[in-house]
Amino acid sequence: MSAIYTAFFTYVIITSITPGPNNILALSVATQYGLQRSTKVIAGMFCGYIVLMLLCGLFTYHMVSLLPVITPWLTWVGAAYIVWLAWGIAKSDIKAASEDSEGITALTGFGLQFVNVKIILYGVTSISTFVLPYTQNIYWILATSLLLAFIALVSNLAWAVAGKLLQSQFQKYGKAINMTLAATLLYCATQLFA
């Protein structure tokens, strides 16, 4: 049984720490606005994670057979939203954020979760692969869903800290950093169709 736990944690940590829309957004916001101000969008993402992971758990528990039908639609909607985020990052101003500048809101972070195919597949795959073959107990599924949300939060915080560490470099190379982050988001969008 310990092998399944090792496989589960390896999968979820690697999946959550690799670049994706949430991690890149956390990095970008922390780089431009600072770590403290990035907590709004990260809190929004976390609230979205909790809701979405619970929905993924319930969905997987009840309707695994529907996933192939809705995945193509989620992919297109998710790709469009990620391209929109990339456009916003690419055209954003390089100046240091002023004290009254709002930046990206918690609602943006929250909304991203519901069109982010990577995080949806992260939840559905984790539960269908590592939980359902061993138990169909709804409490285990819900607990795993909450654990997945927490691991994703830790990953976003790690990327935000990296963004804070890059903040001084952002003042020098902001346009290049924004273009790189936007290109990375565009890559994420194209990988949804790979």
N, C-alpha and C positions, 0 to 999 in steps of 0.2 A: 504494500500500500504506500510506502514512503516514495517509491518510484513515481507514482502518480502525482504526489505532492510536488516532487522535484520538477517533473515535466510541466505541471500547471504553473508553478512560480517562474520557471524559466520562460515559458511562453508569454505569460502576462507581463513580466518585467521587460523582456525584449520588445514585445509589441508596444507597450506603453512608452518606453524611453526613446524609441526610434523616431526620427522626424516625421511629423504628421501635422495636419492643420492646427491642432490644439497646441502642440509644443512650439511650433513656429510662431503662432500668434502670441503665446506667453513670452517667448524670447523677444519678439518685436516690440511688444508693449513695454516690457521692462527696460529694453534698450532705449526706447524713446522717452518714456515717462518716469522711469525709476521703479524700483521694486515695490515700494509702498503703494504707489498709485496703480501698479499692475494688479494689486490684490482684488480690485473690483472685477476685472474681467476673469481672473482665475476663480474667484468666488462664484461668478456666474457659470463658468465652465463646470465647477464642482457640483453646483445645484443641478445643472443639466445632466451631469454624469449620474447623479443619484437617481433622478427620474428616469433617465434613459436606461440605465443598467437594470433597474427594477422592471421596466417595461420589457427589456430584452429577456430577462429571466422568466417573466410571465409568458411572453410570446413563445420562447423556446419550449417552455413547459407544455403549452397548450397547442401550438401550431407550427411545429418544425416544418411541416410539409409546405407551408406557404412561402417560405424564404426564397425559393427560386423564382417565384412569381413577382415578388416586390423588389428584389435586389436590383434589377435593371433600372427601375424608376428611381430608387434611392440613389443609385450611382449617378444618374444624370442631374438630379437636383443637387446632390452633394458636390459634384464637379462644378456646377454653375456657381454655387455659393463660395466655393474655394477660389474660383477665378475672380469673383467679385472682391474677396478679401485680398487677393494678390494685387489686384488693380489699386485698391485703396492704399496698400503698403507702398507700392511702386510710386504712386503720385503724391504720397504724404510729404509734408514739409520737413526739411532737415533741421530747422532751427530747434534749439532746446525748447522743450515744452514749457509754456508759461504756467504760473500757479493756477490760473483759472481755466486752463485748457483741460477739457474733459477726457480726451483720448477715446479709446474704444470702451464701450459700456459693458456692464455686467450682463445686460440683456443680449448683447451681441455674442458674448461668450456662451450664454445659456442656449441661444438659438442655434449656434453652430453645431451643437451636439445632435440635433435632430435631422441634420442633413449630412453629417459626417459619417460616411460609409465605413471608414476605418474603425471608428469607435463602436458603431453598431455591430460590425462583424466581430470585433474584439469581444463584445459581450455575448453575442449569440454563439460564437465558436467556443469560447471558454466554457460556457455552461453546457452546451451540447456535447463537447468532447470530454470535459474533465469532471462533470457533475452527473449528468443524466445517466451515463452508463453504470454508475455506482449507486445512485439513489434518486428517487423521484420525490423525495420529501421537499415540499414547498419551502420549508424554513431553511433548509440547506441552500436551496436555489436563491432565495432572497438574501441570505447571509453572504453567499458568494457574489451576488450582484453588488452589494454594498462594499465588499472587499475590493472588487474590480474598480469601483468608483474611487476608493481611497488610493489605490495604487496609481491610477491615472492622475489624481491630484498631486501626489508626490512627484511624479514625472514632470508635470507642468511647473511645479515649484523649482525643480532642478533647472529646467530650461530658463525660467525667469531669473534665477540667480546668475546663470550664465549671461543673460541679457544685461543684468546690472553690472557685472564685471566688465562687459563690453561698452558700457555707457560712455566712458571717456573717448573710446575709439570711435563711437558713433558720431561725436562732434566733428571728428576729422574726416571720417570716411562714410558718413551717413547715407549718401546717395548710393554708393556701391553696396553697403550693407542692405539697404532697402531693396535694391534691385536683386541682390542675391536671395534675400528672403522671399521676395515675390516670385522669383524664378523657381525656388524650391517649392513654394505652394503650387505653382503651375505644374511642376513635376508630380507632386502629390495628386493633383487633379487628373493628369494623364495616366497615372498608374492605376487609377480606378478602372480603367478600360483594358489594362494589360492582361 
